[in-house]
Amino acid sequence: MKQLVQTFLTIFVVAFALMFLTSYLNSSQGYSGGNTLTVYNWGDYIDPELLSQFEKETGIKVIYQTFDSNEAMMTKIGQGGTTFDVAVPSEYAISKMKEEDLLLPLDHSKLPNLKNIDSRFMNLSFDPNNVYSVPYFWGTVGIIFNPDLVGNLKFESWNDLWDKSLRNQILLVDGAREVMGFGLNSMGYSLNDTNEDHLQQAKAKLNTLTPNVKAIVGDEIKMLLANEEAAVGVVWSGDAAEIMDANDKLDYIVPKEGSNLWFDNMVIPKTAKNIEGAHAFINFMLDPEHAAKNTEYVGYATPNKEALALLPKDISEDKRFYPDPEVTSKLEVYDNLGKKMLAHYNELFLEFKMHRK
Ligand code: N2P
């Protein structure tokens, strides 16, 4: 009898452990069951209080996962086996995901808050009529610097990064398009250039920046720059805003040769399981109060004009982070360069990273 009880107990414990493991593995792969919603977003890109508020208001449990580059996100969604309900790609990634048939068309009747988005951010060329995507945040890529640590150097050009005084002082965002992009821009080429000669020249030039590069990092770039562990960073504008919030000595510029203007957008991948919940979540994020709260927390520029009106003027009128259309019209949006060319940009970026080792 004792042995029978023991056998039952063992079976029970093993079954319970298996159940637990399956549910853990499922959720880590983005499988949502029941009334759950799996959201796949960039790191540090949402106010977590909004997630709890959404859960409370709708009874939907959010499984939240993050990525740190469009490339990583596209690979994960593209290889299948996941059920992300909402993702937040940038424009060129949306165009590529459309091409690869990875996105579901949105039902605009379920997104009444879409009316809050400034028309300047609607109907852009990567998604005419916003069939697949709605704007989340937008911004630029530029140079953040600490005037106390850079002597008399005045930043206005990408080429200032090569100044000899900046040895081991620069942190770079870990993005292939961003780094290759400023390499190309620094030579007067477009950040969408596909000419092999130009690409090789840009990589060779980036290699000569190596002595000045302290590290190529992800979201920790904000903490490192705010703590003055490095003097200069190449960052996305919203990260610069957040760093400057923590340390107001620093300043941010968009170099005169030009730079990247980007738009991140919410989409519903084709593998989504909770399509109703995905629309509810997107509409929730488009609500002016929610979008304003998110903007204050994240530090990036909101495309939501009703949210912008709710923000303090020191945020909404800061031209470094809300540049006027005359300025943005001179910047370049990343083109979808096609699968092969995007892979080539990644390769060249990897080679540059290896060169540092
Ligand atoms: C936030 C990343 C912003 C991404 N940590 C810019 N596309």
Boltz pocket constraint, residues with backbone or C-beta under 6 A from the ligand:
constraints:
  - pocket:
      binder: B
      contacts: [[A, 42], [A, 43], [A, 44], [A, 45], [A, 90], [A, 219], [A, 236], [A, 262], [A, 264]]
      max_distance: 6.0
